[in-house]
Amino acid sequence: MAKKQTESDQALQHELKISGNIPGHIAIIMDGNGRWAKKRGLPRVAGHKRGVDTVRDIVEACAQVGVKYLTLYTFSTENWKRPLEEVSTLMRLLLKSLKDRADELDENNIKLTAIGDIQSLPSEVQKQLYSDIERTKNNKRMTLNLALSYSGRWELVEAIKEIAHLVQENKIDSQEISESLINSHLKTKDIPDPDLVIRTSGEFRVSNFLLWQIAYSEFYITDVYWPDFSRSHLYEAIRNFQKRERRFGKVSEQIKKNEKGLKNVQNFSKEIV
């Protein structure tokens, strides 16, 4: 977005696009800012500041390579339990980032959305966030979705409350409750489930992130701390994803048969044209 793209990077992105499917939705658990700073004898805030720069580069790379939705686990409900000074610093960084990046998002046709208990954020952050969301609402290239004051359990509780209220008012019968109904009451109702979940810093857990939505997501875990996560690491995660066989409960033979049938239909269509 702000940085001029190199020829080598363009070549890598072109290679990715022709080598397989690009994940339509990537969700990232951005972990390791504090450990990155500690390893260098720096205060934790230094890791968070560096992490903001990484966000900017990864958003840019995802848009360039053709990702349609990018969800970043920016601040969890549990993060409120951190020391007050660190939480205050994170909120200041969030506010500054929202102010500084609004022009870039708009200029590059990127839509901003957010999920989570937004009302718990400082009023100044809320105001800037809603302003950026309104400003970019008609952009089409990619949707950048920030998970703020978010947890998967919180989201499910909120959905259950809404559905229970509908049942209580006799607007629906309890027997009508289905997966699609639950989906329609999640904060991500307008966003497809993630195809690929990336977690940095080497931890093997989901940390209360998109618990319903990641039922069939592919996972990619890297030991790299978030401040050091580069577009080359992103490309490696996508390459890894492209090698996976996504079966969604089926067996390999069914998947291959369906793919063969689809190719036959496509070839037949070409012959007609």
N, C-alpha and C positions, 0 to 999 in steps of 0.2 A: 504494500500500500504506500509506504513512504520510501522504501528502499528499492533501488533499481534492481530488477531481476537479472541474474547473470545468464549467459548462454548455457553454461553447464547445468544450471538449475532448470532451465527450460527443457533441456534435453532429458534430464531425469524425470521431469513431470510428464513429458511426452511418452517416455518409455513405460511409465506407470499406466498411462491411459490406454495404451495398446496391449498391455500384458494381461489385463483382466479387469474385473469390475471394480470401480472406485466405490468405497462404502458411501451410501447415501447419507448416513447419519453416523458421525463419530462422537462419542462421549469420552471425556478425559477427566480422570481423577488426578489433579495436579498436586503431587505430593513431593515433599523433600526440601522445601524452601529453608526450613530451620536447620536441618542437618547439613545442607549445602553451606550455610553460613558458619555453623559450628566447626565444620571441617577446616574452614579457612580462618578461624579465630575471629570471626566477625559477629556482630549482634544479629539476632534473628531478622530484624527489619531489613538488613542488607539482602537477605535471601528473598524476602517478599518483594523488594524493589526490583531485584534482578528477574524475579518470576513474572513481573508485569511486562518486561521487555520480551520475555519468551512468549507470552500470550499474544502480543502484537505480531510476532513473526509467524507463529503457528496459525493464527487466524488468516493471515495473508496467504500462507502456503496452501491451506485447505481450500480457500476460495479459488486460487489459481489452478489447483489440480482437479477441481470439479465436485468437491464435497458440497452437498446441499444443506445439511444441518450440522452444526457443531455445538455440542453442549459442554460447557466447562463447569466443573464442580468448584465454584469460586469461594463459597463460604457456607459451611454446614451449620445446622442447628447446634451441633455439639461444639463448634468453634467459639460460641459465646462463653463457654466455660474457661477459655484461656485467660491469662492475666489481662487485666483491664488495659494496661499500657499497650499490649500487643493488639488487642481488639480495636482500640482507638486508632492505632497506626494502620491497621488493615482497612478501616473505614475511610481514613483520609486518603489512602492509596486508591481505593475504589472510586471515591469521589473525583480525585484528580484524573484517573484513567477515563472515567465517563466524560469528563469535560474535554480532555485532550483528544480523545479518539472519535468524538461524534462526527467531526468533519470527514475524517478518513472513511468511516463506515458508510456515510452517505455518498461520498464521492465514488466509492467502489461498489455501490449498489448492494450493500449488505444490510439486512434487516436485523434489528436488535430486539430480542424478547427476554423475558426473565420468568423463572418459576421459584416458588418458595414463599415464606412468610414475609413478604415485602414490607408489611406494615411495622415489623419489628426493627427495620433499619432506621438510622437517623433520618430525620425529616429532610435534611438537605440532600442526602443521598437519594431518597425517594423522589424528590422533586427533579433532580437531574436525570435519574433513571427514566422516569415517565416522560420527560422531555425528549430524551434520546429515542425512546421507543416510538413516540408519536412522530418524530422527525423522520425515522427510517421505515415506517410501517409499510410503505409501498415498494420498497426495494425487493428485488427478485433473485439476485445472483446467489446468495447464500443467507441462511438464517443463523445468527450467532445467539445462542440461548444460554443465559447465565443462571446457574443454580445458586441462589442467594438466600441465606438463612433457610436452607433447604435440608430436608431429610426424607428418605423414602417412606419411613413409617408415618411421619407427620402427614405426608401427602395421602397415604392410604386411609388414615383416620379421617381426614377432611372429606375424602370421597365417600366413605361409609356414612358419615354424618349427613351429607347431602342426600344420599339415596334413602337413608332411614327417614329423613324428613318427608320425602316424596311418598314413601309407604304410609307414614303416619297420616298424611293428608289425603290418602286414598287416590293419589294420582297414578300410582302404579301398584301392582300386586307383587308381593315378595317373590312369587314364582317367576316374575319377569326379570329378576336380577340375573344378569349374564356377564360374560367377559366384555362384550361390546358396551354394555351399560356402564360397567366400572370404568372402562377406557374413556368413556365420554365425560366422566366426572374427575378425571385426573388433570393435573395442571399441564400435562403434555398432550392434551386431547387433539391439538392441531399439529402435532409433530410425530412423525413415524418413530417406531422403536429403534434404538441404536443398532446398527449393524456391527459396529466395532467399539469396544470399550478399551481404552488405553489407561494403564496406571503406571505412573513413574515411581521411582525410589525403591522398587523391588518388593513392596508389600503385597501379600496375597490375600486381600480381602476387599469387599465392595464398599465398606464404610457407610452403609445406609444410603446408598446412591441409586436412584431409579430402580428400586427393588422389583416392582412389577414389570417395568419396561425391558429389563435385561434378561428376561427368561430364555431367549434364544440368541443373545448377542455373542459374538466372538470376543475373546479376551486376549489382550497383549500386555504382558508385564515386562517392564524394563527396569534394570537397576539404576538407570540414569536419574539423577535428581532433576526436578522440574526446571530449575534455573539453567541447567545444562542441556535440556531437551531441545534439539534443533530440528530443522526441517528434514535433515538427513535421517534422523531417528523416526520422524513421522513417516517418511517414505518407506523405511524398513518395516514399520508396523503395517502399512498398507500392502506391501509385497507379501508379508506373512499372511495377511488376511486373504489375499488373492489365491493362495495355495490351499486354503481351507475348503472342505466340502460341507456346505450348510444343509443338513438333512431335515431339521425341524421335526424330529421324531420318526422320519422315514428311514429306509435302508438305502444303501448306495445304488443298488440296482434300480430302485424306483426313480431316484434322482436322474440317473443316466438315461433311463427310458424316457422320462419327461423331456430332458434336454434334447434327445434325439428326435422326439416328436415335434418339438418346437422348431428345430432346424429344418425338418422336412416341410413344415408349414411355411417357414420363411422362404425356403428355396422354391416351393410351389408358387408362392406369391410373386416372386421375382420372375418366374417363367411366364406367368400370366401377363405381367406388366411388359 
